[in-house]
Amino acid sequence: MRQLLLLRHAKSAWDDPLADDFDRALNDRGQKAAQSLGDWIRHNNLMPDQVLCSAAARTVETWELMLLDAEVKFSEGLYHAGPDRMLSALQKASGERVMLIGHNPGIAALAAMLVRSAPVHSRFGDYPTGALTVTEFDIDDWADLVPRQGRVLHFLTPRDIEADASNV
C-alpha cells in the first residue's frame, strides 16, 4: 500500500510584473496557507517520508513553511511539468508516503488521472493554490503506479482548513 500527497503550491505574489515566473515567491496569504497545510498534515498523521518538489521559488517556499521533516528532492523538471512527467517521477519514488509539490495545470491533470473517482468537492477540477489530495494506492512499488487506481482519502483547500478552524 502506498499513499500520495499531491499538493499545488500555495498562493504566490504577482506584485512584480517583471519578475521571472520561476522566481515568484508566496504572498502573505500563501505563507499562512502553507503553514496551515503543514499543521493539517501533522494533525492527521500524514507525514510524508519522501518529497518530490518543483525547484521554483513558490513550491520550495511552500515546502519550507510547512515545517515537515522528510527527505526532499527539488527538481527543475517538475516546474510546470505535465501529468505524464509527474507520473514518471512518481514511478521512481521509494517512500511509503510520498508528497509531490507542483503547479497547475499539470497537478490538476495528474490528480484527475490517478483517481478512480473524483472527490465530491467543487474545487477538485480547477485545483486552486494550496489544494491537497491524499490518495491511497494498492501497490507495493511506485513503479506499478498507473492511472485510475487511486482511492481519495482527503481533498482540501486552505479555505477548507480556515473554515474548519473557525467552526471549532
Contacts in CASP RR format, 6 or more apart in sequence:
PFRMAT RR
TARGET T0000
AUTHOR 0000-0000-0000
METHOD contacts of the structure
MODEL  1
MRQLLLLRHAKSAWDDPLADDFDRALNDRGQKAAQSLGDWIRHNNLMPDQ
VLCSAAARTVETWELMLLDAEVKFSEGLYHAGPDRMLSALQKASGERVML
IGHNPGIAALAAMLVRSAPVHSRFGDYPTGALTVTEFDIDDWADLVPRQG
RVLHFLTPRDIEADASNV
1 96 0 8 1.000
1 136 0 8 1.000
1 137 0 8 1.000
1 138 0 8 1.000
1 139 0 8 1.000
1 140 0 8 1.000
2 95 0 8 1.000
2 96 0 8 1.000
2 97 0 8 1.000
2 98 0 8 1.000
2 136 0 8 1.000
2 137 0 8 1.000
2 139 0 8 1.000
2 140 0 8 1.000
2 141 0 8 1.000
2 142 0 8 1.000
2 145 0 8 1.000
3 46 0 8 1.000
3 96 0 8 1.000
3 97 0 8 1.000
3 98 0 8 1.000
3 134 0 8 1.000
3 135 0 8 1.000
3 136 0 8 1.000
3 137 0 8 1.000
3 153 0 8 1.000
4 90 0 8 1.000
4 97 0 8 1.000
4 98 0 8 1.000
4 99 0 8 1.000
4 100 0 8 1.000
4 114 0 8 1.000
4 133 0 8 1.000
4 134 0 8 1.000
4 135 0 8 1.000
4 136 0 8 1.000
4 137 0 8 1.000
5 41 0 8 1.000
5 46 0 8 1.000
5 48 0 8 1.000
5 97 0 8 1.000
5 98 0 8 1.000
5 99 0 8 1.000
5 100 0 8 1.000
5 132 0 8 1.000
5 133 0 8 1.000
5 134 0 8 1.000
6 99 0 8 1.000
6 100 0 8 1.000
6 107 0 8 1.000
6 110 0 8 1.000
6 111 0 8 1.000
6 114 0 8 1.000
6 132 0 8 1.000
6 133 0 8 1.000
6 134 0 8 1.000
6 135 0 8 1.000
7 37 0 8 1.000
7 62 0 8 1.000
7 99 0 8 1.000
7 100 0 8 1.000
7 101 0 8 1.000
7 102 0 8 1.000
7 107 0 8 1.000
7 130 0 8 1.000
7 131 0 8 1.000
7 132 0 8 1.000
8 101 0 8 1.000
8 102 0 8 1.000
8 103 0 8 1.000
8 104 0 8 1.000
8 107 0 8 1.000
8 108 0 8 1.000
8 127 0 8 1.000
8 128 0 8 1.000
8 129 0 8 1.000
8 130 0 8 1.000
8 131 0 8 1.000
8 132 0 8 1.000
9 26 0 8 1.000
9 54 0 8 1.000
9 56 0 8 1.000
9 58 0 8 1.000
9 59 0 8 1.000
9 61 0 8 1.000
9 62 0 8 1.000
9 101 0 8 1.000
9 102 0 8 1.000
9 103 0 8 1.000
9 129 0 8 1.000
9 130 0 8 1.000
10 26 0 8 1.000
10 29 0 8 1.000
10 30 0 8 1.000
10 31 0 8 1.000
10 33 0 8 1.000
10 34 0 8 1.000
10 37 0 8 1.000
10 58 0 8 1.000
10 61 0 8 1.000
10 62 0 8 1.000
10 65 0 8 1.000
10 129 0 8 1.000
10 130 0 8 1.000
10 158 0 8 1.000
11 26 0 8 1.000
11 27 0 8 1.000
11 29 0 8 1.000
11 30 0 8 1.000
11 33 0 8 1.000
11 129 0 8 1.000
11 130 0 8 1.000
11 158 0 8 1.000
12 24 0 8 1.000
12 25 0 8 1.000
12 26 0 8 1.000
12 27 0 8 1.000
12 30 0 8 1.000
12 58 0 8 1.000
12 129 0 8 1.000
13 24 0 8 1.000
13 25 0 8 1.000
13 26 0 8 1.000
13 27 0 8 1.000
14 24 0 8 1.000
14 27 0 8 1.000
15 27 0 8 1.000
21 56 0 8 1.000
22 55 0 8 1.000
22 56 0 8 1.000
22 57 0 8 1.000
22 79 0 8 1.000
23 56 0 8 1.000
23 57 0 8 1.000
24 56 0 8 1.000
24 57 0 8 1.000
24 58 0 8 1.000
25 57 0 8 1.000
25 58 0 8 1.000
25 61 0 8 1.000
26 34 0 8 1.000
26 58 0 8 1.000
26 61 0 8 1.000
26 62 0 8 1.000
26 65 0 8 1.000
29 158 0 8 1.000
30 62 0 8 1.000
30 129 0 8 1.000
30 130 0 8 1.000
30 158 0 8 1.000
31 61 0 8 1.000
31 65 0 8 1.000
32 158 0 8 1.000
33 129 0 8 1.000
33 130 0 8 1.000
33 158 0 8 1.000
33 161 0 8 1.000
34 61 0 8 1.000
34 62 0 8 1.000
34 63 0 8 1.000
34 65 0 8 1.000
34 66 0 8 1.000
34 130 0 8 1.000
35 65 0 8 1.000
35 66 0 8 1.000
35 67 0 8 1.000
36 158 0 8 1.000
36 161 0 8 1.000
36 162 0 8 1.000
36 165 0 8 1.000
37 62 0 8 1.000
37 66 0 8 1.000
37 130 0 8 1.000
37 132 0 8 1.000
37 158 0 8 1.000
37 161 0 8 1.000
38 65 0 8 1.000
38 66 0 8 1.000
38 67 0 8 1.000
38 68 0 8 1.000
39 161 0 8 1.000
40 132 0 8 1.000
40 156 0 8 1.000
40 161 0 8 1.000
41 47 0 8 1.000
41 48 0 8 1.000
41 66 0 8 1.000
41 68 0 8 1.000
41 132 0 8 1.000
42 68 0 8 1.000
44 154 0 8 1.000
46 97 0 8 1.000
46 134 0 8 1.000
47 68 0 8 1.000
47 69 0 8 1.000
47 70 0 8 1.000
47 97 0 8 1.000
48 68 0 8 1.000
48 70 0 8 1.000
48 95 0 8 1.000
48 97 0 8 1.000
48 98 0 8 1.000
48 99 0 8 1.000
49 70 0 8 1.000
49 71 0 8 1.000
49 95 0 8 1.000
49 96 0 8 1.000
49 97 0 8 1.000
49 98 0 8 1.000
50 70 0 8 1.000
50 71 0 8 1.000
50 72 0 8 1.000
50 73 0 8 1.000
50 93 0 8 1.000
50 94 0 8 1.000
50 95 0 8 1.000
50 97 0 8 1.000
50 98 0 8 1.000
50 99 0 8 1.000
51 63 0 8 1.000
51 68 0 8 1.000
51 70 0 8 1.000
51 71 0 8 1.000
51 72 0 8 1.000
51 73 0 8 1.000
51 98 0 8 1.000
51 99 0 8 1.000
51 100 0 8 1.000
51 101 0 8 1.000
52 72 0 8 1.000
52 73 0 8 1.000
52 75 0 8 1.000
52 78 0 8 1.000
52 89 0 8 1.000
52 90 0 8 1.000
52 93 0 8 1.000
52 98 0 8 1.000
52 99 0 8 1.000
52 100 0 8 1.000
52 101 0 8 1.000
53 59 0 8 1.000
53 60 0 8 1.000
53 63 0 8 1.000
53 72 0 8 1.000
53 73 0 8 1.000
53 74 0 8 1.000
53 75 0 8 1.000
53 78 0 8 1.000
53 99 0 8 1.000
53 100 0 8 1.000
53 101 0 8 1.000
53 102 0 8 1.000
54 60 0 8 1.000
54 74 0 8 1.000
54 75 0 8 1.000
54 76 0 8 1.000
54 77 0 8 1.000
54 78 0 8 1.000
54 79 0 8 1.000
54 80 0 8 1.000
54 81 0 8 1.000
54 101 0 8 1.000
54 102 0 8 1.000
54 103 0 8 1.000
55 74 0 8 1.000
55 75 0 8 1.000
55 76 0 8 1.000
55 77 0 8 1.000
55 78 0 8 1.000
55 79 0 8 1.000
56 79 0 8 1.000
56 103 0 8 1.000
59 78 0 8 1.000
59 79 0 8 1.000
59 101 0 8 1.000
59 102 0 8 1.000
59 103 0 8 1.000
60 74 0 8 1.000
62 101 0 8 1.000
62 130 0 8 1.000
63 72 0 8 1.000
63 101 0 8 1.000
68 99 0 8 1.000
70 99 0 8 1.000
75 89 0 8 1.000
77 85 0 8 1.000
78 85 0 8 1.000
78 86 0 8 1.000
78 89 0 8 1.000
78 100 0 8 1.000
78 101 0 8 1.000
78 102 0 8 1.000
78 103 0 8 1.000
79 103 0 8 1.000
80 103 0 8 1.000
80 106 0 8 1.000
81 89 0 8 1.000
81 102 0 8 1.000
81 103 0 8 1.000
81 106 0 8 1.000
82 105 0 8 1.000
82 106 0 8 1.000
82 109 0 8 1.000
82 110 0 8 1.000
83 106 0 8 1.000
83 109 0 8 1.000
83 110 0 8 1.000
83 113 0 8 1.000
86 100 0 8 1.000
86 102 0 8 1.000
86 106 0 8 1.000
86 107 0 8 1.000
86 110 0 8 1.000
87 110 0 8 1.000
87 113 0 8 1.000
87 114 0 8 1.000
87 145 0 8 1.000
87 147 0 8 1.000
89 100 0 8 1.000
90 98 0 8 1.000
90 100 0 8 1.000
90 142 0 8 1.000
90 145 0 8 1.000
91 142 0 8 1.000
91 143 0 8 1.000
91 145 0 8 1.000
92 142 0 8 1.000
92 143 0 8 1.000
93 142 0 8 1.000
94 142 0 8 1.000
95 142 0 8 1.000
98 142 0 8 1.000
100 107 0 8 1.000
100 110 0 8 1.000
104 126 0 8 1.000
104 127 0 8 1.000
107 127 0 8 1.000
107 131 0 8 1.000
108 125 0 8 1.000
108 126 0 8 1.000
108 127 0 8 1.000
111 124 0 8 1.000
111 127 0 8 1.000
111 133 0 8 1.000
111 135 0 8 1.000
112 118 0 8 1.000
112 124 0 8 1.000
112 125 0 8 1.000
113 147 0 8 1.000
113 148 0 8 1.000
114 135 0 8 1.000
114 145 0 8 1.000
114 147 0 8 1.000
114 148 0 8 1.000
114 149 0 8 1.000
114 150 0 8 1.000
115 133 0 8 1.000
115 135 0 8 1.000
115 148 0 8 1.000
115 150 0 8 1.000
115 151 0 8 1.000
115 152 0 8 1.000
116 148 0 8 1.000
116 149 0 8 1.000
116 150 0 8 1.000
116 151 0 8 1.000
117 152 0 8 1.000
118 124 0 8 1.000
118 125 0 8 1.000
118 152 0 8 1.000
119 133 0 8 1.000
119 152 0 8 1.000
119 155 0 8 1.000
121 155 0 8 1.000
121 156 0 8 1.000
123 131 0 8 1.000
123 157 0 8 1.000
124 131 0 8 1.000
124 133 0 8 1.000
124 155 0 8 1.000
128 157 0 8 1.000
129 158 0 8 1.000
130 157 0 8 1.000
130 158 0 8 1.000
131 155 0 8 1.000
131 156 0 8 1.000
131 157 0 8 1.000
132 154 0 8 1.000
132 155 0 8 1.000
132 156 0 8 1.000
132 157 0 8 1.000
133 152 0 8 1.000
133 154 0 8 1.000
133 155 0 8 1.000
134 152 0 8 1.000
134 153 0 8 1.000
134 154 0 8 1.000
134 155 0 8 1.000
135 150 0 8 1.000
135 151 0 8 1.000
135 152 0 8 1.000
135 153 0 8 1.000
136 150 0 8 1.000
136 151 0 8 1.000
136 153 0 8 1.000
137 145 0 8 1.000
137 149 0 8 1.000
137 150 0 8 1.000
137 151 0 8 1.000
138 149 0 8 1.000
138 151 0 8 1.000
139 145 0 8 1.000
139 149 0 8 1.000
END
